[in-house]
Amino acid sequence: MTQDDYQKFLDDTNTNRHKCRCCGKDIYYSNTSAYINNRGKLVIKGKSFLTKKRVDNINYKLSICQNCLMRQFPNTKNPLHIFNVMCEQTKYAFDIPDTQY
């Protein structure tokens, strides 16, 4: 699924979502996909606006798309796995305050 296909799919299904705080586009990563299951429910897999990071019992929503993350941190090797640890990229992507970081 391309980023354009993803955006069109979410628009067509009237999905309420927040967008990238940098570019204003949908939060899309190379592993993002979406579909309607056989029960008629929207399913989104991979990194998306639904992705959260829990820090000190607070859930932070992913608020940066992969393109903006890579522009900010061009030396990042694998943007799909960096959120497993707390690092500058994670702090930036989830807009985690310095006090929580």
Secondary structure, DSSP 8 states (H G I E B T S, - for coil): --HHHHHHHHHHTT------TTT-S----TT-EEEE-TTS-EEEESSSTT-EEEETTEEEE----HHHHHHH-TT-S-TTTGGGS-SHHHHHHHT--TTT-
